[in-house]
Amino acid sequence: MTDARASSAHITGRFLRMLSITLEELDAVRDANDRAEYAGLAARAQRLEAETDALEREIEDACLQAFASGLTADELAFHLLVFRSLSNLERVGDYAFAVARDLEALAPRARSATLQDVLPLVKVLSEMVETLAFAFAERDVQAARQVMRTDFEQVDALYEQMQRASLTRLLERPEDNEVALTAGRMARNLERLGDHLVNIAERLERLVLGQSSAHRLLPSP
């Protein structure tokens, strides 16, 4: 295996681990909601976020070393995709941690309906992460497009639904304004998390389609 291929394989594995950490963070939110046990949720998410930060630095160093080693056009395109997507994954982790932190703080003061509003959006985002991981591992354009489509068709609608519910509760119970505002912030953070997943999916789509086009133009052996 050449150095470039070894680098690509290593980076792929570490990038997929970053995605799996996001899934763990979202699963932790769902599990806490299912069990109605929120203590320690933020601490758990913070530990996962620390692993994300370490992986970001590791992958960044690996990409920089690869850039200095001389890469083919396809290899360069892959490493650039990963390098440019690191900030997206880092922000995904930040948003997941913020949601976990807010949920733990909100739970003792919120009604169950407010907490349940979070679950549909978290579930959809978890599915998006899983689909993106498959798309990245398999270089699957259709899976990448499914991530984009899910964000457009479901995440945005659920975000608007959560925002309307928060506003309604604020109007009905002005004394619960802090709860309503926190729920609204959670909705925004989840919506933005989806946006960053879409950014990665869009880059992946361009990478795969660009490579396919380039290969079609190569002369036959």
Stockholm file with secondary structure:
# STOCKHOLM 1.0

chainA/1-221         MTDARASSAHITGRFLRMLSITLEELDAVRDANDRAEYAGLAARAQRLEAETDALEREIEDACLQAFASGLTADELAFHLLVFRSLSNLERVGDYAFAVARDLEALAPRARSATLQDVLPLVKVLSEMVETLAFAFAERDVQAARQVMRTDFEQVDALYEQMQRASLTRLLERPEDNEVALTAGRMARNLERLGDHLVNIAERLERLVLGQSSAHRLLPSP
#=GR chainA/1-221 SS CCHHHHHHHHHHHHHHHHHHHHHHHHHHHHHHHHHTCCTTHHHHHHHHHHHHHHHHHHHHHHHHHHHHHCCCHHHHHHHHHHHHHHHHHHHHHHHHHHHHHHHHHHGGGSCHHHHHTHHHHHHHHHHHHHHHHHHHHHTCHHHHHHHHHHIIIIIHHHHHHHHHHHHHHHHHCGGGHHHHHHHHHHHHHHHHHHHHHHHHHHHHHHHHHHHHHHHHHSCCC
#=GC SS_cons         CCHHHHHHHHHHHHHHHHHHHHHHHHHHHHHHHHHTCCTTHHHHHHHHHHHHHHHHHHHHHHHHHHHHHCCCHHHHHHHHHHHHHHHHHHHHHHHHHHHHHHHHHHGGGSCHHHHHTHHHHHHHHHHHHHHHHHHHHHTCHHHHHHHHHHIIIIIHHHHHHHHHHHHHHHHHCGGGHHHHHHHHHHHHHHHHHHHHHHHHHHHHHHHHHHHHHHHHHSCCC
//
